[in-house]
């Protein structure tokens, strides 16, 4: 039996025959979620907005684990925040833990699964649809008026109503800025607000782009290891360990475009061939190759021989349309 649960008054719909629960994520409260966590252990869960119900269900364990992550965000909202500051805090918090997953482009089943907000939360990977739904859900739990809209550039985004003003925000455009601790670009007109961002704990004193400006001004731009120097200097400022692969590539494209726009620097998307493709980026400049080693917590140099041999023996793979730059040639392997 399938049941749509909108609020705590609907709990009488749950009985031993209920197997599928649809939660109206635009109209939900903490008491309802607490009840479901205690009394819907044998159910599968999907979400609903207005009359549109999700068709991908997740089991109770995924629902529970996701709710623990979501509730931790809500629980850690600093005290004495205005509605605007809470909305900004939720936006930043979600952008820190959720990234875009390149594998969703090539795997239709995975793409559909990540439309489910609880699955996206647990996996830390989302698409534009699930990001906008997740932000709506967090705002609903925090009693902030929020809806999902379609923008002129064909994105799903969120509309907030705060102090009788409409604010348009689009987390899909901001995950890499957030994971870099840069000013955002898609949170209405409040993208570089020192007072708010210090108050919610997003920055301590400065945004990272300003700190990076100061550090990179000291480097020798004419060195053939200039890119390596950039990587070494910025990896600790950015705390690369906590950044998702797609976002990491976008961050460094932003940095290279800003500080060495005339240099031919390549950023390729590769994956480690395991049960699930483990996405990573490869940065190439002047025949030097660099990748981030999470065990060493640092960018490391990758020899061309090891790179090619690992691709040839299928330990590593390139995503479609990726062209790997190697000495005196450019091969798509």
Secondary structure, DSSP 8 states (H G I E B T S, - for coil): -EEEE-SGGGGGG--TT--EEEEETTS--HHHHHHHHHH-TT-EEEEEETTEE----B-HHHHHHHHHHHHHHHHT--SS--HHHHHHHHHHHHHHH-EE-GGGGT-HHHHHHTTSHHHHHHHTEE-HHHHHHHHHHHHHHTT-EEEEEE-TTS-EEEEEEETTEEEEE-GGGTHHHHHTT---SSBTT-SS-HHHHHHTTS-SSS-HHHHHHHHHTTS-TTSTTHHHHHHHHHHHHHTGGGS-HHHHHHHHHHHHHHH-TTS--EEEEEEE-SSS-EEEEEEEETTEEEEEETTTTEEEEE-HHHHHHHHHTTSEEE-TT--EEETTEEE--
